[in-house]
């Protein structure tokens, strides 16, 4: 079973790694899926339609317009959230990975593979969070890393909330312009 997880992780992050190769300069981290910083909403709508993905929801998050995208084909990718700045152009992409069949070890392996691939490409990360503590009867774990380039960054986070046998876990990648 672990081999299946390892292959799924490898496939997912080879796809992500191929997206990194599109960078126009070594000091730029471009968003995934062929998107570009500063693209307008019309261009992104066309790209998502071409990819067979759909805009499942449009909402406001901290004063920014955000689109939840579903249907992008990548193992364990639950959803992507695109954030737009004041000019209605792309400023952030968040990829959320979840799989109900994964246990804690599978999530840890996924995180390790992602971190290793990003580190190979961008060097050592800055540790943003490494915290495990109880909140009432829920044990929360947050681990976060960041790679910063001149005009963009990428952050990798693992989040877990566990109570007895109930658990919510997620790994996310946050591509940011500026």
Residue pairs with C-beta under 8 A, 6 or more apart in sequence:
2 105
2 106
2 109
5 102
5 106
5 109
5 110
6 109
6 113
8 75
8 76
9 75
9 76
9 109
9 110
9 113
9 114
10 113
11 75
12 74
12 75
12 76
12 77
12 97
12 110
13 113
13 114
13 117
15 74
16 32
16 74
16 114
16 117
16 173
17 117
17 121
19 30
19 32
19 33
19 34
20 29
20 30
20 121
22 30
22 34
23 29
23 30
24 30
26 149
27 149
27 150
27 151
28 149
28 150
28 151
28 152
29 122
29 147
29 149
29 152
29 153
29 154
29 175
30 36
30 37
30 152
30 175
31 37
31 90
31 93
31 175
31 177
32 80
32 93
32 95
32 173
32 175
33 47
33 51
33 72
33 80
33 93
34 47
35 44
35 47
35 82
35 90
35 93
36 90
37 89
37 90
37 91
37 151
37 152
37 177
38 89
38 90
38 177
39 47
39 89
39 90
40 88
40 89
40 90
41 84
41 88
41 89
44 67
44 82
44 90
45 55
48 54
48 55
48 69
51 71
51 72
51 73
52 71
52 73
53 69
53 70
53 71
53 72
53 80
54 69
54 70
54 71
55 67
55 68
55 69
56 68
56 69
56 70
56 79
57 67
57 68
58 65
58 66
58 67
58 68
59 65
59 66
59 68
60 66
61 83
64 83
64 84
64 85
64 91
64 92
65 83
65 84
65 88
66 81
66 82
66 83
66 84
67 81
67 82
67 84
68 79
68 80
68 81
69 79
69 80
69 81
69 82
70 79
70 80
72 80
74 95
76 97
76 98
76 99
76 102
76 110
77 95
77 96
77 97
78 96
78 97
78 98
78 170
79 96
80 93
80 94
80 95
80 96
81 93
81 94
81 96
82 90
82 92
82 93
82 94
83 90
83 91
83 92
83 93
83 94
84 90
84 91
85 91
90 177
91 176
91 177
91 178
92 174
92 175
92 176
92 177
93 174
93 175
94 172
94 173
94 174
94 175
95 172
95 173
95 174
95 175
96 170
96 171
96 172
97 110
97 170
97 171
97 172
97 173
98 169
98 170
98 171
99 106
102 110
102 169
104 160
104 167
104 169
107 158
107 160
107 169
107 171
108 158
110 171
111 143
111 156
111 158
111 171
114 156
114 171
114 173
115 125
115 145
115 156
118 125
118 145
118 147
118 154
118 156
119 125
119 147
121 147
122 147
122 149
122 154
123 147
125 145
125 146
125 147
125 156
126 145
126 146
126 147
126 148
127 144
127 145
128 144
128 145
128 146
128 155
128 157
129 142
129 143
129 144
129 157
130 142
130 143
130 144
131 140
131 141
131 142
131 143
132 139
132 140
132 141
132 142
133 139
133 140
134 140
135 161
137 163
138 161
138 162
138 163
139 160
139 161
139 162
139 163
140 159
140 160
140 161
141 158
141 159
141 160
141 161
141 162
142 157
142 158
142 159
143 157
143 158
144 155
144 156
144 157
144 158
145 155
145 156
145 157
146 153
146 154
146 155
146 156
147 153
147 154
147 155
151 177
151 178
152 175
152 176
152 177
152 178
153 175
153 176
154 173
154 174
154 175
154 176
155 173
155 174
155 176
156 171
156 172
156 173
156 174
157 170
157 171
157 172
157 174
158 169
158 170
158 171
159 168
159 169
159 170
159 171
159 172
160 167
160 168
160 169
160 170
161 167
161 168
161 169
162 168
